[in-house]
Structures are given as structure tokens and as C-alpha cells.
Amino acid sequence: MASRYEDLTKEELIRLLEARERRTRFGLVWEANEIERDKALNGDFVALDLDPTLSCGNAPWRNLIIEGDNFDALRALKMTFAGQVKCIYIDPPYNTGNRDFIYNDRFVDKEDSWRHSKWCEFMFQRLMLARELLTQDGAIVVSIDDNEVFSLGLLMNRVFGEGAFVANCIWQKRYSRENREAIGDAHDYLLFYSPHPDLFKVRRGMIPMTEKQEKIYKNPNNDPRGRWRTVSLTAQGYRPNQMYEIVGPGGKRHLPPEGSCWKVIESEYKRLLEAGLLYFGKDGNAVPSRLRYFDEVEGVVPWTWWPHEEVGHTDEARKEIQEIFGTQTAFTTPKPVRLMERVLQICCGPNDLILDFFGGSGTTAHAALKLNAADGGRRRFILVSSTEATVDEPEKNLCRDVCAERLRRIIKGYKNRDDESISGLGGDFAYLRTRRIPASQLLEIDHSQVWTVLQLAHGETLIPYEDASFLWNGNEEEAVCYVPRFRREDAPALREAVKRSAAVAMYSWQPQFVRQQIRDSRVSHLAIPETLARRFGLQQGGRA
């Protein structure tokens, strides 16, 4: 069939395409070209400087705290962790106009006519980078309130696609009445998105039962298998092979209620009956139901209503900060640890990687450490936090003085406000700072910065740089090796090191020369700085 565009001239096709581009599309629109440009946006290479003095625990470190603008940090992480993060949680500024959103080193107030557009552009640039970090079955969860919830939903649809929406959960953040507004504000939202919701659903975690839910399980007949409850054997809908007749022990005959069918086919029903897993009431004539024993229940499916009794409230969060720092003013808008535990229980397993690039007071990492201590898990976290320094407070450093300090105390132990000793949860973190390097100056990158990037790109641990002929981090299966300055006399030791691992990624500034000396099928030779530029996405000529 001939296309209706075949007879159009080139000029007519151009006019048609230009008209389409001008056409208003459904979705969020903001004045990205009208507002003051976000000064954080740049095309420089981003290196990470390791500060062992602010790190916690002994190397090798598995967890990271990154001080710097999260636009820079996310670009560095994209170079090293693309497609590896199972759970991203962020608690971005809510843009209330009450000194909570910093744009270009100044707070955005309610009178700023571009307030919403600045927020949308700020978030869009960072969400686009975050998208590249998620695994296909991963999830990103964003906390927000009424100020930007509608903008955020459309923004998330634009970045991740409408089909990526999973749920909008309601967190009851207050337990006392709020009477200042026409209708009291008692909740915040948590928007869940996943690149592939069907894959996320398969691996989604259950949440623990509440005490009230556990009390439903009883054992009135002293069943040796323990406490149990009944679950309906009927389901809505009509399926011909699930419409059979059931005769109870008391002789009563049962068919599915109108508009329903049995949940299982007849052969499965007979298996359950033989296994003693069906219940017909005390007299044997009740509609059949399935027995579910307490010890076979792994948890309950999460739903969108999160009451404060289950996940905490804002007062609880402030008290947690006070317990650790002795004052509530260390951080004014924390989230309760129980809320973060709920997010992590749903979104990640015991060995998964978690990212929070609005690290705040470090609650996300606190929750991960607490879960690890409880179940022996090895969850890893990456927190990104800015200093939040402004022209009015140039010396402020939220990342160093609140986020990292809180986690240091949680890991090692601390004394609370009552001077009681609180045991540490264990764990570690490496403290890093972002550093921009103009693409034209990448040849001048420090060896320590190269070594940090290579380790993050190839493994789960980080050790400091030391002045040596070569540096090594890995195991029997795979390893990364960096050769800052190669000399022929270093070759024997390097050949011996290669024997430790089945696969070695060897980086050097002279890969051809090194390859001549280290000829081994287990070794992949890669060039510095070309490989860094390529991984970061720098084009030829030094542009990002």
C-alpha cells in the first residue's frame, strides 16, 4: 500500500515535521530554556577522591559515602555501576518555598516565579542519570508531599515511562491531628517505579506480619503442625475446570458461589484433601477452605497504606536523631528508620546494592545496616550528599558532619542522650569527594583517582592507593590491576600476580609495552586514560 507521504516534496515533509514538533504533547512541560541554568550541569569528567581519615572501618570498604553535587556523583556512578543498582530511594527537596530547595547556592523561596520549573529541571537531569543505574528488575522510590506530587508523577512517567509505574504508597507521617489547614496534612507519598514492573513483582519482598496479623493464627484443635488459619478456597471468575462439586465430610454438597470458581483444579483439591490441608468447619458441612500454617508464611504482600504504627512517624524520626546526636537540630527533616526498612524489605534482597543520592542524614544506610545485623545480609549502600553550603552558610557540610557522622556512630556504637552505651551495628564506608576534571586535562588525572574508578568498575570493595609498581584488587575468579608506571624489572612480579586470578583486567598508560612483557590469555590489557574517557562517555575532542 502506498504511503500518504510519498507524493510530498522535501519542503512539504520538512514543514510537516516542524509542525509535529510544535504540537503540544500530553505530559509535564516546564520552562527549561527560560530559567537560570543549573550551574551544576557540566561536561567535565568526574573523579572521586578517597579520604581515608573520614572513612569508617578498615579497608577494604564495601559501602560508599560521596560528598558532592549529586549530578556529578551520578555521572561518576554511571561510569562504574550502570545497570547494577536494585533499589534507589531518594527524599528530594519538596520545594515548599521554606528554605528546603537550594538552586545555584541559594534557597528558592515561594515568591520565585520559576520555582516549579527550577525544581523540575533539577530533578529531570538527575533522574535521567539514575535511570541508567537500575537493574531491569530494580525499583526507584521517591518520597514527596503535596507541593510537587503531581509534577513528580508526570516527571517520572517522562523519564521511566508510564508503564514503569508500580504504586503510590501513602505514609501516615503524623499520629496527632493537624488543624492549621482547611484539611489537616497527615501524610506523604512514596512513588514506586521499575524499568520492568513484571520482573520487579517476581522478586518483590514480603513484609513482616504485624502483631495483630499474627494473632489470627491459632491452634484450637492442638494441631501438631502448630498455629493455623483458614483461607478461602473460592476465587472470582469462571473457569470450567474449576467448577466441580465438593462433598464435605458431613455429606453436604458444595458448588462455587455464583460468579466464582474454586481456586484450584479438582486434582489439586484431592491432593489438599489427602494431605489434611482443607477445613469444613466444626461440623464438617461448612464451605471448604484451605489451612495455612503460621510457619509456612514468609510474610504479607505490601500494600499502599503505610500507617505510622508500622513504619514510624516524623516525631519518631526526630527522636532518633536526638538519640544519636543529642539534639534534634542536627537535621530537621529526617525519615524514621522503620520507614526505610519497609522500602528495603520490599525492594532489595540481602545481597543487593542500594543507592540514595539525596543522602540527607543517612537514614537509608542506617536501615540497611540494621537489616544486615538482623538477618546476616550483605546489603551494600551508596549515599550521595552535598555539603548544602550556601552563600549564607559557606562552611556548612551536611555530608561530613551529619550523614557520615551518624553512620560512623551507628557502625561503631555511641552514647545516647541519657549517656547509655549503644552497641554498634558493624559495617564500614569509604568517604569520597567528587572532583571535576576538564576533558582536555584528563591526561593529568591522579593515579589515586584512576585506581578508585577501576576498583568501583570491577569489584565490590575499595582499598586506598599506595605508591607501588602495580596495584591489585580481586580474587581467584577475577581481579583488576593498575600499573601506574611500568618498568621491565617489574615484569616478574606482575607475571606472578596474574597467576592468582582466572581473569585480570590490567590497566596501564603504556598498554602495548606492558602487553609485550605480560603475555597471558587471562589478561585483558586496557589503556588509561582512553578507557576512562570511553566509559564516562567523553567524545573525541573532549566533549561529554
C-alpha positions as CSV (number, residue, x, y, z in Angstrom):
1,M,0.0,0.0,0.0
2,A,1.4,3.4,-1.0
3,S,2.2,5.8,1.9
4,R,0.2,9.1,2.0
5,Y,3.6,10.8,2.4
6,E,5.2,9.5,-0.9
7,D,3.9,12.4,-3.1
8,L,5.0,15.2,-0.7
9,T,8.0,17.3,-1.7
10,K,11.0,17.7,0.6
11,E,9.9,21.1,1.7
12,E,6.4,19.8,2.5
13,L,7.8,17.0,4.6
14,I,10.0,19.5,6.5
15,R,7.0,21.7,7.2
16,L,5.0,18.7,8.4
17,L,7.8,17.6,10.8
18,E,8.3,21.1,12.1
19,A,4.5,21.3,12.8
20,R,4.6,18.0,14.6
21,E,7.5,19.2,16.8
22,R,5.5,22.3,17.8
23,R,2.4,20.3,18.6
24,T,1.7,20.2,22.4
25,R,2.1,16.7,23.8
26,F,0.3,15.4,26.9
27,G,2.6,15.5,29.9
28,L,4.7,17.8,32.0
29,V,6.0,21.0,30.5
30,W,8.4,23.4,32.2
31,E,10.4,26.4,31.1
32,A,13.8,24.7,30.9
33,N,15.1,27.3,28.4
34,E,13.8,30.2,30.3
35,I,15.2,29.6,33.8
36,E,18.7,30.3,35.1
37,R,20.8,27.4,34.1
38,D,21.7,24.9,36.8
39,K,25.4,25.6,37.5
40,A,25.9,22.0,38.5
41,L,25.4,20.9,34.9
42,N,28.7,20.5,33.1
43,G,30.6,18.3,30.7
44,D,33.7,17.6,32.8
45,F,35.0,14.2,33.7
46,V,34.2,13.4,37.4
47,A,36.8,11.7,39.5
48,L,36.4,10.5,43.1
49,D,38.9,11.4,45.8
50,L,39.1,8.9,48.7
51,D,39.6,10.4,52.2
52,P,40.7,7.6,54.5
53,T,40.6,9.9,57.5
54,L,36.8,10.3,57.1
55,S,36.2,6.7,56.1
56,C,34.9,4.2,58.7
57,G,36.3,0.7,59.4
58,N,39.3,-0.8,57.9
59,A,39.9,-1.3,54.1
60,P,38.7,-3.0,52.0
61,W,35.5,-0.9,52.2
62,R,32.2,-2.1,50.7
63,N,30.0,0.9,51.2
64,L,30.4,4.5,49.9
65,I,29.5,8.0,51.0
66,I,30.1,10.5,48.3
67,E,30.3,14.2,49.1
68,G,29.4,16.5,46.2
69,D,26.7,17.6,43.9
70,N,24.6,14.6,43.0
71,F,24.7,15.5,39.3
72,D,28.5,14.9,39.4
73,A,28.2,11.9,41.6
74,L,25.6,10.2,39.4
75,R,27.8,10.6,36.3
76,A,30.7,9.0,38.1
77,L,28.4,6.2,39.3
78,K,27.1,5.7,35.8
79,M,30.7,5.0,34.7
80,T,31.1,2.3,37.4
81,F,27.7,1.0,38.4
82,A,25.4,1.2,35.3
83,G,22.7,-1.5,35.5
84,Q,23.7,-2.8,38.9
85,V,21.5,-1.0,41.5
86,K,18.5,-2.9,42.8
87,C,17.0,-0.1,44.9
88,I,17.2,3.6,44.5
89,Y,15.5,5.6,47.3
90,I,15.5,9.4,47.3
91,D,14.0,12.0,49.5
92,P,14.5,15.1,47.4
93,P,13.6,18.7,48.4
94,Y,9.8,19.1,48.5
95,N,10.1,22.6,47.1
96,T,7.9,24.1,49.8
97,G,9.5,27.5,49.5
98,N,10.5,27.3,53.1
99,R,14.3,27.0,52.6
100,D,14.4,23.4,51.6
101,F,15.5,23.6,47.9
102,I,18.9,25.0,47.1
103,Y,19.4,26.0,43.4
104,N,22.8,27.5,42.5
105,D,23.8,28.0,46.1
106,R,20.7,29.9,47.1
107,F,17.4,28.8,48.6
108,V,14.4,29.0,46.3
109,D,11.5,30.8,48.0
110,K,7.8,30.9,47.4
111,E,8.0,34.2,45.5
112,D,10.3,32.8,42.8
113,S,8.1,32.8,39.7
114,W,10.3,30.0,38.2
115,R,10.2,27.9,41.4
116,H,8.5,24.8,39.9
117,S,10.4,24.9,36.6
118,K,13.7,25.1,38.5
119,W,12.7,22.1,40.6
120,C,11.5,20.1,37.5
121,E,14.7,20.7,35.6
122,F,16.8,20.0,38.6
123,M,15.1,16.6,39.2
124,F,14.9,15.7,35.5
125,Q,18.6,15.9,34.9
126,R,19.3,13.7,37.9
127,L,16.5,11.2,37.3
128,M,17.8,10.6,33.7
129,L,21.1,9.6,35.1
130,A,19.6,7.5,37.9
131,R,17.6,5.5,35.3
132,E,20.9,4.2,33.8
133,L,21.9,2.7,37.2
134,L,18.9,0.5,37.9
135,T,18.8,-3.2,37.1
136,Q,15.9,-4.3,34.9
137,D,14.1,-5.7,37.9
138,G,15.1,-2.9,40.2
139,A,13.0,-0.1,41.6
140,I,13.3,3.6,42.3
141,V,11.2,5.0,45.2
142,V,10.8,8.8,45.7
143,S,9.3,10.5,48.7
144,I,7.3,13.6,48.1
145,D,4.5,15.7,49.6
146,D,1.6,17.7,48.1
147,N,3.8,20.5,46.8
148,E,5.2,18.6,43.9
149,V,3.5,15.2,43.8
150,F,1.6,15.8,40.6
151,S,4.7,17.3,38.9
152,L,6.8,14.3,40.1
153,G,4.3,11.7,38.8
154,L,4.4,13.2,35.3
155,L,8.1,13.7,35.5
156,M,8.6,10.0,36.5
157,N,6.4,9.0,33.6
158,R,8.5,11.0,31.2
159,V,11.8,9.6,32.5
160,F,10.8,6.0,33.1
161,G,7.6,5.6,31.0
162,E,4.0,5.3,32.1
163,G,4.3,1.5,32.1
164,A,7.1,1.7,34.7
165,F,4.6,2.8,37.4
166,V,4.3,0.3,40.3
167,A,2.5,2.1,43.1
168,N,1.9,5.3,45.0
169,C,2.2,4.5,48.7
170,I,0.7,6.7,51.4
171,W,2.8,7.2,54.6
172,Q,0.9,8.4,57.6
173,K,3.6,10.7,58.9
174,R,1.6,12.2,61.8
175,Y,-0.2,10.5,64.7
176,S,-1.7,13.7,66.2
177,R,-4.2,15.9,64.5
178,E,-3.1,18.7,62.2
179,N,-5.5,21.6,62.5
180,R,-3.7,24.5,60.8
181,E,-5.0,23.9,57.3
182,A,-8.5,23.6,55.9
183,I,-7.9,19.9,55.8
184,G,-5.2,18.6,58.1
185,D,-2.0,17.4,56.4
186,A,-1.2,13.9,57.8
187,H,0.7,12.0,55.0
188,D,3.4,12.0,52.5
189,Y,3.8,9.8,49.3
190,L,6.3,7.3,48.1
191,L,6.2,6.7,44.3
192,F,7.5,3.3,43.2
193,Y,8.7,2.9,39.6
194,S,10.5,0.0,38.0
195,P,12.0,-0.5,34.4
196,H,10.1,-3.7,34.2
197,P,7.3,-4.0,36.9
198,D,6.6,-7.6,36.0
199,L,10.2,-8.6,36.8
200,F,10.1,-6.5,39.9
201,K,6.9,-8.2,41.1
202,V,8.6,-11.6,40.8
203,R,11.4,-10.7,43.2
204,R,9.5,-8.1,45.3
205,G,10.0,-8.9,49.0
206,M,7.2,-9.6,51.5
207,I,6.9,-7.5,54.7
208,P,6.8,-9.0,58.2
209,M,3.4,-9.6,59.7
210,T,2.2,-7.2,62.4
211,E,1.3,-8.5,65.9
212,K,-2.4,-8.1,65.0
213,Q,-1.9,-10.2,61.9
214,E,0.0,-12.9,63.8
215,K,-2.8,-13.2,66.3
216,I,-5.2,-14.5,63.6
217,Y,-3.2,-17.8,63.6
218,K,-4.5,-20.1,66.4
219,N,-4.4,-23.8,67.3
220,P,-7.8,-24.6,68.8
221,N,-7.5,-28.3,68.0
222,N,-3.9,-28.8,69.2
223,D,-2.8,-29.5,65.6
224,P,0.8,-30.9,65.9
225,R,1.8,-28.7,62.9
226,G,1.1,-25.6,65.0
227,R,-0.9,-22.5,64.7
228,W,-3.1,-22.1,61.6
229,R,-5.8,-20.0,59.9
230,T,-8.3,-20.7,57.1
231,V,-8.0,-19.1,53.6
232,S,-11.0,-19.1,51.2
233,L,-10.9,-21.8,48.5
234,T,-13.0,-19.6,46.1
235,A,-11.9,-17.1,43.5
236,Q,-13.8,-14.6,41.4
237,G,-14.5,-15.5,37.8
238,Y,-15.4,-18.6,35.8
239,R,-13.0,-21.4,34.7
240,P,-14.7,-24.6,33.5
241,N,-12.1,-26.9,35.0
242,Q,-12.6,-25.3,38.4
243,M,-16.4,-25.7,38.7
244,Y,-16.6,-29.2,40.1
245,E,-18.8,-30.4,43.1
246,I,-17.2,-30.9,46.5
247,V,-18.8,-33.2,49.1
248,G,-17.9,-32.3,52.7
249,P,-17.2,-34.9,55.5
250,G,-20.7,-34.2,56.8
251,G,-22.3,-35.1,53.5
252,K,-23.1,-31.6,52.4
253,R,-22.5,-30.9,48.7
254,H,-20.8,-27.6,47.6
255,L,-20.6,-25.7,44.4
256,P,-18.7,-22.4,44.0
257,P,-20.9,-19.4,44.8
258,E,-22.4,-17.5,41.9
259,G,-19.8,-15.5,40.0
260,S,-17.0,-17.6,41.5
261,C,-15.0,-20.8,40.9
262,W,-12.7,-22.9,43.1
263,K,-9.1,-21.6,43.3
264,V,-7.7,-25.0,42.3
265,I,-8.5,-27.7,39.8
266,E,-10.0,-30.9,41.0
267,S,-6.8,-32.9,41.1
268,E,-5.1,-30.3,43.3
269,Y,-8.2,-30.2,45.5
270,K,-7.9,-34.0,46.0
271,R,-4.2,-33.6,46.9
272,L,-5.0,-31.0,49.5
273,L,-7.8,-33.2,50.9
274,E,-5.5,-36.2,51.2
275,A,-2.8,-34.0,52.9
276,G,-5.3,-32.8,55.5
277,L,-5.0,-29.2,54.4
278,L,-8.7,-28.5,54.0
279,Y,-11.2,-27.4,56.6
280,F,-15.0,-27.9,56.5
281,G,-15.9,-26.3,59.8
282,K,-16.5,-27.9,63.2
283,D,-19.5,-30.0,61.9
284,G,-17.9,-30.9,58.5
285,N,-20.5,-29.0,56.5
286,A,-19.1,-25.5,56.0
287,V,-17.8,-24.2,52.7
288,P,-14.3,-25.7,52.3
289,S,-11.3,-23.5,53.0
290,R,-7.6,-24.2,52.9
291,L,-5.5,-24.4,56.1
292,R,-2.4,-22.1,56.2
293,Y,0.1,-22.8,58.9
294,F,2.0,-19.9,60.6
295,D,5.4,-21.5,60.0
296,E,4.8,-21.6,56.2
297,V,4.0,-17.9,55.9
298,E,7.1,-15.8,54.8
299,G,5.3,-12.5,55.2
300,V,2.5,-10.5,53.7
301,V,2.2,-8.7,50.4
302,P,2.8,-5.0,50.9
303,W,0.0,-2.6,50.1
304,T,-0.2,1.2,49.5
305,W,-1.4,2.3,53.0
306,W,1.5,2.6,55.4
307,P,0.2,3.6,58.9
308,H,2.6,5.1,61.4
309,E,2.2,2.2,63.8
310,E,4.0,0.0,61.2
311,V,6.6,2.4,59.8
312,G,7.0,5.2,62.2
313,H,6.3,9.0,62.0
314,T,8.1,12.3,61.9
315,D,8.4,12.6,65.7
316,E,10.0,9.2,65.9
317,A,12.5,10.2,63.3
318,R,13.4,13.4,65.2
319,K,13.9,11.4,68.4
320,E,16.2,9.0,66.5
321,I,18.4,12.0,65.5
322,Q,18.3,13.3,69.1
323,E,19.3,9.9,70.4
324,I,22.4,9.8,68.2
325,F,23.5,13.5,68.2
326,G,22.0,14.7,71.5
327,T,19.9,17.3,69.7
328,Q,17.1,17.4,67.1
329,T,18.6,20.3,65.3
330,A,21.4,18.3,63.7
331,F,18.9,17.5,60.8
332,T,15.4,19.0,60.6
333,T,13.6,16.6,58.2
334,P,14.7,13.0,58.8
335,K,12.7,9.9,57.9
336,P,12.2,7.2,60.5
337,V,14.4,4.1,60.2
338,R,11.3,1.9,60.2
339,L,10.1,3.6,57.0
340,M,13.3,2.9,55.3
341,E,13.3,-0.7,56.5
342,R,9.9,-1.1,54.8
343,V,11.3,0.3,51.5
344,L,14.3,-2.0,51.6
345,Q,12.3,-5.1,52.6
346,I,10.2,-4.6,49.5
347,C,12.8,-3.5,47.0
348,C,16.0,-5.4,47.8
349,G,17.4,-8.7,48.9
350,P,20.1,-9.4,51.5
351,N,23.0,-9.1,48.9
352,D,21.7,-6.2,46.8
353,L,23.1,-2.7,46.1
354,I,21.2,0.4,47.4
355,L,21.6,4.0,46.3
356,D,20.4,7.2,47.9
357,F,21.6,10.3,46.1
358,F,19.8,12.7,48.4
359,G,21.5,11.1,51.4
360,G,20.4,13.7,54.0
361,S,21.0,12.3,57.5
362,G,21.8,8.8,56.3
363,T,18.6,7.0,57.3
364,T,18.7,4.7,54.2
365,A,22.1,3.4,55.1
366,H,21.1,3.1,58.8
367,A,18.2,0.9,57.8
368,A,20.4,-1.2,55.5
369,L,22.9,-1.8,58.4
370,K,20.1,-2.6,60.8
371,L,18.7,-5.2,58.4
372,N,22.2,-6.7,57.8
373,A,22.7,-7.0,61.6
374,A,19.3,-8.7,61.9
375,D,19.5,-11.3,59.1
376,G,23.2,-11.6,58.3
377,G,22.7,-9.9,55.0
378,R,25.4,-8.2,52.9
379,R,23.5,-5.3,51.5
380,R,25.7,-2.5,50.2
381,F,24.9,1.1,50.1
382,I,26.0,4.2,48.2
383,L,24.9,7.5,49.7
384,V,25.4,10.9,48.0
385,S,25.1,14.1,49.9
386,S,26.1,17.6,49.2
387,T,27.5,19.9,51.8
388,E,24.4,22.2,51.4
389,A,26.7,25.1,51.8
390,T,25.2,28.4,50.5
391,V,26.3,32.0,50.2
392,D,24.9,32.5,53.7
393,E,26.5,29.4,55.2
394,P,29.7,28.7,53.2
395,E,31.2,26.4,55.8
396,K,28.2,24.1,56.2
397,N,29.0,20.4,55.4
398,L,25.9,18.2,55.8
399,C,27.6,15.2,54.3
400,R,30.6,15.1,56.6
401,D,29.1,16.4,59.8
402,V,25.7,14.7,59.8
403,C,25.4,11.9,57.3
404,A,28.8,10.4,57.7
405,E,29.0,11.1,61.4
406,R,25.6,9.5,62.1
407,L,26.7,6.3,60.3
408,R,30.0,6.2,62.0
409,R,28.3,6.2,65.3
410,I,25.8,3.6,64.2
411,I,28.6,1.3,63.0
412,K,30.9,1.7,65.9
413,G,28.5,2.4,68.7
414,Y,27.8,5.6,70.6
415,K,26.3,7.1,73.8
416,N,22.8,8.3,73.6
417,R,21.4,11.4,75.2
418,D,20.9,9.5,78.5
419,D,24.6,8.6,78.5
420,E,23.8,4.9,77.8
421,S,26.2,2.9,75.6
422,I,24.5,1.7,72.4
423,S,26.3,-1.1,70.6
424,G,27.4,-0.6,67.0
425,L,25.7,-2.5,64.1
426,G,29.0,-3.1,62.4
427,G,29.8,-2.3,58.8
428,D,32.0,0.3,57.0
429,F,32.1,3.0,54.4
430,A,34.7,4.8,52.3
431,Y,34.4,8.6,52.2
432,L,34.8,10.1,48.7
433,R,34.5,13.5,47.2
434,T,33.7,14.4,43.6
435,R,36.2,16.3,41.6
436,R,35.6,17.7,38.2
437,I,38.4,17.4,35.6
438,P,38.1,19.2,32.3
439,A,38.1,16.7,29.5
440,S,41.2,18.4,28.0
441,Q,43.1,17.7,31.2
442,L,42.3,14.1,31.6
443,L,45.9,13.2,31.0
444,E,46.7,14.9,34.3
445,I,44.3,12.7,36.4
446,D,45.9,11.5,39.6
447,H,46.9,7.8,39.9
448,S,44.7,7.5,43.1
449,Q,41.7,8.7,41.2
450,V,42.3,6.2,38.4
451,W,42.7,3.4,41.0
452,T,39.4,4.3,42.7
453,V,37.4,4.3,39.4
454,L,38.9,1.0,38.3
455,Q,38.1,-0.7,41.6
456,L,34.5,0.5,41.6
457,A,34.1,-0.6,38.0
458,H,35.3,-4.1,38.6
459,G,34.6,-5.2,42.2
460,E,32.7,-4.7,45.4
461,T,35.5,-3.4,47.6
462,L,37.7,-0.4,47.7
463,I,41.3,-0.1,49.0
464,P,43.4,3.1,49.1
465,Y,46.1,3.9,46.5
466,E,49.7,3.4,47.5
467,D,52.8,4.2,45.6
468,A,53.8,0.8,44.1
469,S,54.8,-0.6,40.8
470,F,51.3,-2.0,40.4
471,L,48.1,-2.2,42.4
472,W,45.8,-5.3,42.7
473,N,42.3,-5.9,44.0
474,G,40.4,-9.1,43.3
475,N,40.0,-12.8,44.0
476,E,40.7,-16.2,42.3
477,E,37.9,-15.6,39.7
478,E,38.6,-12.0,38.6
479,A,40.8,-9.1,39.5
480,V,41.7,-5.6,38.5
481,C,45.3,-4.4,38.2
482,Y,46.6,-0.9,37.7
483,V,50.1,-0.3,36.5
484,P,50.9,3.5,37.1
485,R,54.5,3.4,35.7
486,F,55.8,0.2,34.1
487,R,59.4,-0.9,34.2
488,R,60.9,-4.1,32.8
489,E,62.2,-5.1,36.2
490,D,58.5,-5.1,37.4
491,A,57.5,-7.8,34.9
492,P,58.4,-10.9,37.0
493,A,56.3,-9.8,40.0
494,L,53.4,-8.8,37.7
495,R,53.5,-12.2,35.9
496,E,53.4,-13.9,39.3
497,A,50.4,-11.8,40.4
498,V,48.5,-12.7,37.3
499,K,48.6,-16.4,38.4
500,R,46.3,-15.5,41.3
501,S,43.2,-15.0,39.2
502,A,41.4,-16.6,36.3
503,A,40.7,-13.2,34.6
504,V,42.6,-10.0,35.1
505,A,41.7,-6.5,33.7
506,M,45.1,-4.8,33.5
507,Y,45.1,-1.0,33.0
508,S,48.2,1.0,32.2
509,W,49.4,4.1,30.4
510,Q,51.6,2.0,28.1
511,P,49.4,-1.0,27.2
512,Q,51.4,-2.0,24.1
513,F,54.6,-2.1,26.1
514,V,53.0,-3.9,29.0
515,R,51.4,-6.5,26.7
516,Q,54.8,-7.3,25.3
517,Q,56.1,-8.2,28.8
518,I,52.9,-9.8,30.1
519,R,51.6,-12.3,27.5
520,D,48.9,-14.3,29.2
521,S,45.5,-15.3,27.9
522,R,44.0,-14.5,31.3
523,V,44.9,-10.8,31.0
524,S,42.9,-8.1,29.2
525,H,45.1,-5.0,28.5
526,L,43.3,-1.6,28.6
527,A,44.6,1.9,28.1
528,I,44.5,4.8,30.5
529,P,43.1,7.4,30.1
530,E,41.2,6.3,26.9
531,T,39.2,3.6,28.7
532,L,38.1,6.1,31.4
533,A,37.0,8.6,28.7
534,R,35.1,6.0,26.9
535,R,33.3,4.6,30.0
536,F,32.4,8.2,31.1
537,G,31.0,9.0,27.7
538,L,33.5,11.6,26.6
539,Q,33.5,12.0,22.8
540,Q,36.6,12.6,20.7
541,G,37.6,16.1,21.2
542,G,36.8,16.1,24.9
543,R,33.0,16.7,24.9
544,A,30.6,14.8,27.1
